[in-house]
Amino acid sequence: MGKEVIKATGMSCQHCVMRVTKGLKSLQGVGDVSVNLPTGEITVDVEEGKVSRAQLEDAVAKSGYQVVK
């Protein structure tokens, strides 16, 4: 498993954490998801070759949060 760290804005509460976690875990190849609200960093355990960074970023955006590039 590899790790991807995505920075996003707009997350402010546990509901936000649950929403983005659910969106990411719906993707095949995603393991654990950890969200740090103060920094806006989302750490995702991924199976390499199963899911791309673009798919992860898209899932975050579809959950309602702005990905910081």
KETI-978528 format. One record per residue: residue number from 1; chain; x negated, y, z negated of N, C-alpha, C in turn. Coordinates in steps of 0.02 Angstrom, whole numbers, plus 50000, padded with zeros to 5 digits. Last residue first. Layout:
% residues N
r mipa=NUM; baza=A; n_X=X; n_Y=Y; n_Z=Z; ca_X=X; ca_Y=Y; ca_Z=Z; c_X=X; c_Y=Y; c_Z=Z
...
% end
This chain:
% residues 69
r mipa=69; baza=A; n_X=50204; n_Y=51123; n_Z=50257; ca_X=50150; ca_Y=51093; ca_Z=50298; c_X=50084; c_Y=51124; c_Z=50281
r mipa=68; baza=A; n_X=50332; n_Y=51082; n_Z=50153; ca_X=50279; ca_Y=51131; ca_Z=50162; c_X=50222; c_Y=51097; c_Z=50199
r mipa=67; baza=A; n_X=50501; n_Y=51049; n_Z=50183; ca_X=50433; ca_Y=51021; ca_Z=50181; c_X=50383; c_Y=51077; c_Z=50195
r mipa=66; baza=A; n_X=50640; n_Y=51088; n_Z=50092; ca_X=50595; ca_Y=51114; ca_Z=50143; c_X=50525; c_Y=51084; c_Z=50133
r mipa=65; baza=A; n_X=50781; n_Y=50978; n_Z=50070; ca_X=50723; ca_Y=51015; ca_Z=50044; c_X=50675; c_Y=51033; c_Z=50100
r mipa=64; baza=A; n_X=50885; n_Y=50889; n_Z=50100; ca_X=50901; ca_Y=50959; ca_Z=50085; c_X=50843; c_Y=51002; c_Z=50060
r mipa=63; baza=A; n_X=50866; n_Y=50768; n_Z=50151; ca_X=50890; ca_Y=50769; ca_Z=50082; c_X=50905; c_Y=50841; c_Z=50059
r mipa=62; baza=A; n_X=50806; n_Y=50796; n_Z=50269; ca_X=50876; ca_Y=50775; ca_Z=50271; c_X=50907; c_Y=50773; c_Z=50202
r mipa=61; baza=A; n_X=50676; n_Y=50821; n_Z=50220; ca_X=50715; ca_Y=50875; ca_Z=50249; c_X=50790; c_Y=50858; c_Z=50251
r mipa=60; baza=A; n_X=50641; n_Y=50691; n_Z=50181; ca_X=50642; ca_Y=50745; ca_Z=50132; c_X=50685; c_Y=50802; c_Z=50157
r mipa=59; baza=A; n_X=50647; n_Y=50627; n_Z=50305; ca_X=50691; ca_Y=50604; ca_Z=50251; c_X=50697; c_Y=50658; c_Z=50197
r mipa=58; baza=A; n_X=50544; n_Y=50694; n_Z=50373; ca_X=50613; ca_Y=50699; ca_Z=50397; c_X=50662; c_Y=50679; c_Z=50343
r mipa=57; baza=A; n_X=50434; n_Y=50649; n_Z=50301; ca_X=50450; ca_Y=50720; ca_Z=50300; c_X=50522; c_Y=50731; c_Z=50323
r mipa=56; baza=A; n_X=50439; n_Y=50512; n_Z=50338; ca_X=50445; ca_Y=50533; ca_Z=50267; c_X=50466; c_Y=50605; c_Z=50262
r mipa=55; baza=A; n_X=50420; n_Y=50521; n_Z=50476; ca_X=50482; ca_Y=50492; ca_Z=50450; c_X=50493; c_Y=50512; c_Z=50377
r mipa=54; baza=A; n_X=50290; n_Y=50575; n_Z=50477; ca_X=50346; ca_Y=50613; ca_Z=50507; c_X=50413; c_Y=50586; c_Z=50482
r mipa=53; baza=A; n_X=50217; n_Y=50470; n_Z=50424; ca_X=50223; ca_Y=50532; ca_Z=50385; c_X=50282; c_Y=50573; c_Z=50411
r mipa=52; baza=A; n_X=50302; n_Y=50312; n_Z=50456; ca_X=50256; ca_Y=50366; ca_Z=50472; c_X=50267; c_Y=50427; c_Z=50426
r mipa=51; baza=A; n_X=50299; n_Y=50143; n_Z=50405; ca_X=50334; ca_Y=50207; ca_Z=50404; c_X=50282; c_Y=50263; c_Z=50416
r mipa=50; baza=A; n_X=50219; n_Y=50034; n_Z=50428; ca_X=50292; ca_Y=50023; ca_Z=50425; c_X=50330; c_Y=50089; c_Z=50429
r mipa=49; baza=A; n_X=50085; n_Y=50062; n_Z=50422; ca_X=50110; ca_Y=50035; ca_Z=50484; c_X=50185; c_Y=50025; c_Z=50486
r mipa=48; baza=A; n_X=50073; n_Y=50029; n_Z=50248; ca_X=50043; ca_Y=50058; ca_Z=50308; c_X=50069; c_Y=50022; c_Z=50371
r mipa=47; baza=A; n_X=50197; n_Y=50060; n_Z=50140; ca_X=50164; ca_Y=50004; ca_Z=50174; c_X=50138; c_Y=50032; c_Z=50240
r mipa=46; baza=A; n_X=50177; n_Y=50188; n_Z=50017; ca_X=50202; ca_Y=50164; ca_Z=50081; c_X=50162; c_Y=50103; c_Z=50105
r mipa=45; baza=A; n_X=50227; n_Y=50287; n_Z=49886; ca_X=50189; ca_Y=50226; ca_Z=49902; c_X=50219; c_Y=50198; c_Z=49966
r mipa=44; baza=A; n_X=50222; n_Y=50460; n_Z=49875; ca_X=50259; ca_Y=50403; ca_Z=49901; c_X=50211; c_Y=50345; c_Z=49914
r mipa=43; baza=A; n_X=50248; n_Y=50603; n_Z=49783; ca_X=50200; ca_Y=50551; ca_Z=49798; c_X=50238; c_Y=50487; c_Z=49816
r mipa=42; baza=A; n_X=50281; n_Y=50767; n_Z=49804; ca_X=50314; ca_Y=50702; ca_Z=49806; c_X=50261; c_Y=50652; c_Z=49826
r mipa=41; baza=A; n_X=50267; n_Y=50921; n_Z=49721; ca_X=50234; ca_Y=50866; ca_Z=49755; c_X=50273; c_Y=50801; c_Z=49748
r mipa=40; baza=A; n_X=50306; n_Y=51032; n_Z=49652; ca_X=50341; ca_Y=51017; ca_Z=49714; c_X=50310; c_Y=50961; c_Z=49753
r mipa=39; baza=A; n_X=50258; n_Y=51065; n_Z=49528; ca_X=50213; ca_Y=51076; ca_Z=49586; c_X=50248; c_Y=51065; c_Z=49653
r mipa=38; baza=A; n_X=50370; n_Y=51039; n_Z=49443; ca_X=50333; ca_Y=51103; ca_Z=49439; c_X=50288; c_Y=51117; c_Z=49500
r mipa=37; baza=A; n_X=50413; n_Y=50904; n_Z=49486; ca_X=50453; ca_Y=50965; ca_Z=49498; c_X=50412; c_Y=51029; c_Z=49494
r mipa=36; baza=A; n_X=50350; n_Y=50776; n_Z=49562; ca_X=50326; ca_Y=50823; ca_Z=49512; c_X=50362; c_Y=50889; c_Z=49526
r mipa=35; baza=A; n_X=50408; n_Y=50614; n_Z=49591; ca_X=50417; ca_Y=50685; ca_Z=49607; c_X=50393; c_Y=50727; c_Z=49548
r mipa=34; baza=A; n_X=50371; n_Y=50463; n_Z=49668; ca_X=50362; ca_Y=50503; ca_Z=49608; c_X=50366; c_Y=50577; c_Z=49627
r mipa=33; baza=A; n_X=50421; n_Y=50306; n_Z=49723; ca_X=50422; ca_Y=50377; ca_Z=49738; c_X=50417; c_Y=50414; c_Z=49672
r mipa=32; baza=A; n_X=50367; n_Y=50144; n_Z=49779; ca_X=50382; ca_Y=50192; ca_Z=49726; c_X=50379; c_Y=50264; c_Z=49752
r mipa=31; baza=A; n_X=50389; n_Y=50113; n_Z=49946; ca_X=50390; ca_Y=50082; ca_Z=49880; c_X=50411; c_Y=50134; c_Z=49828
r mipa=30; baza=A; n_X=50443; n_Y=50098; n_Z=50111; ca_X=50432; ca_Y=50143; ca_Z=50055; c_X=50439; c_Y=50105; c_Z=49990
r mipa=29; baza=A; n_X=50480; n_Y=50012; n_Z=50211; ca_X=50408; ca_Y=50022; ca_Z=50201; c_X=50392; c_Y=50070; c_Z=50144
r mipa=28; baza=A; n_X=50623; n_Y=50092; n_Z=50272; ca_X=50586; ca_Y=50029; ca_Z=50266; c_X=50512; c_Y=50045; c_Z=50259
r mipa=27; baza=A; n_X=50706; n_Y=50217; n_Z=50178; ca_X=50662; ca_Y=50199; ca_Z=50234; c_X=50627; c_Y=50133; c_Z=50221
r mipa=26; baza=A; n_X=50768; n_Y=50245; n_Z=50062; ca_X=50810; ca_Y=50215; ca_Z=50114; c_X=50769; c_Y=50194; c_Z=50175
r mipa=25; baza=A; n_X=50679; n_Y=50313; n_Z=49985; ca_X=50682; ca_Y=50240; ca_Z=49975; c_X=50728; c_Y=50206; c_Z=50026
r mipa=24; baza=A; n_X=50707; n_Y=50445; n_Z=50024; ca_X=50644; ca_Y=50413; ca_Z=50044; c_X=50648; c_Y=50337; c_Z=50038
r mipa=23; baza=A; n_X=50834; n_Y=50465; n_Z=49968; ca_X=50822; ca_Y=50475; ca_Z=50039; c_X=50760; c_Y=50441; c_Z=50063
r mipa=22; baza=A; n_X=50809; n_Y=50442; n_Z=49832; ca_X=50856; ca_Y=50399; ca_Z=49868; c_X=50844; c_Y=50404; c_Z=49944
r mipa=21; baza=A; n_X=50722; n_Y=50551; n_Z=49807; ca_X=50699; ca_Y=50481; ca_Z=49797; c_X=50743; c_Y=50433; c_Z=49836
r mipa=20; baza=A; n_X=50804; n_Y=50659; n_Z=49829; ca_X=50747; ca_Y=50650; ca_Z=49873; c_X=50720; c_Y=50578; c_Z=49867
r mipa=19; baza=A; n_X=50900; n_Y=50637; n_Z=49723; ca_X=50920; ca_Y=50643; ca_Z=49793; c_X=50862; c_Y=50629; c_Z=49842
r mipa=18; baza=A; n_X=50825; n_Y=50635; n_Z=49606; ca_X=50862; ca_Y=50576; ca_Z=49626; c_X=50881; c_Y=50578; c_Z=49700
r mipa=17; baza=A; n_X=50775; n_Y=50767; n_Z=49608; ca_X=50729; ca_Y=50711; ca_Z=49608; c_X=50765; c_Y=50648; c_Z=49632
r mipa=16; baza=A; n_X=50895; n_Y=50839; n_Z=49599; ca_X=50852; ca_Y=50847; ca_Z=49658; c_X=50805; c_Y=50787; c_Z=49665
r mipa=15; baza=A; n_X=50933; n_Y=50801; n_Z=49472; ca_X=50976; ca_Y=50783; ca_Z=49529; c_X=50936; c_Y=50788; c_Z=49594
r mipa=14; baza=A; n_X=50835; n_Y=50860; n_Z=49394; ca_X=50835; ca_Y=50787; ca_Z=49401; c_X=50880; c_Y=50764; c_Z=49459
r mipa=13; baza=A; n_X=50784; n_Y=51011; n_Z=49485; ca_X=50814; ca_Y=50974; ca_Z=49429; c_X=50812; c_Y=50899; c_Z=49443
r mipa=12; baza=A; n_X=50731; n_Y=51077; n_Z=49595; ca_X=50729; ca_Y=51111; ca_Z=49530; c_X=50755; c_Y=51071; c_Z=49471
r mipa=11; baza=A; n_X=50667; n_Y=51099; n_Z=49756; ca_X=50685; ca_Y=51051; ca_Z=49705; c_X=50678; c_Y=51083; c_Z=49636
r mipa=10; baza=A; n_X=50618; n_Y=51193; n_Z=49844; ca_X=50690; ca_Y=51190; ca_Z=49835; c_X=50712; c_Y=51140; c_Z=49782
r mipa=9; baza=A; n_X=50485; n_Y=51121; n_Z=49943; ca_X=50514; ca_Y=51174; ca_Z=49902; c_X=50589; c_Y=51163; c_Z=49895
r mipa=8; baza=A; n_X=50354; n_Y=50998; n_Z=49944; ca_X=50419; ca_Y=51023; ca_Z=49965; c_X=50443; c_Y=51077; c_Z=49918
r mipa=7; baza=A; n_X=50223; n_Y=50898; n_Z=50002; ca_X=50241; ca_Y=50957; ca_Z=49963; c_X=50307; c_Y=50984; c_Z=49990
r mipa=6; baza=A; n_X=50180; n_Y=50731; n_Z=49989; ca_X=50217; ca_Y=50780; ca_Z=50027; c_X=50234; c_Y=50838; c_Z=49980
r mipa=5; baza=A; n_X=50065; n_Y=50606; n_Z=50003; ca_X=50087; ca_Y=50661; ca_Z=49959; c_X=50118; c_Y=50714; c_Z=50004
r mipa=4; baza=A; n_X=50058; n_Y=50432; n_Z=50013; ca_X=50067; ca_Y=50495; ca_Z=50050; c_X=50091; c_Y=50546; c_Z=49999
r mipa=3; baza=A; n_X=49961; n_Y=50287; n_Z=49997; ca_X=49998; ca_Y=50341; ca_Z=49965; c_X=50001; c_Y=50400; c_Z=50013
r mipa=2; baza=A; n_X=49978; n_Y=50111; n_Z=50038; ca_X=49944; ca_Y=50175; ca_Z=50039; c_X=49987; c_Y=50227; c_Z=50003
r mipa=1; baza=A; n_X=49958; n_Y=49940; n_Z=50000; ca_X=50000; ca_Y=50000; ca_Z=50000; c_X=49956; c_Y=50062; c_Z=50000
% end
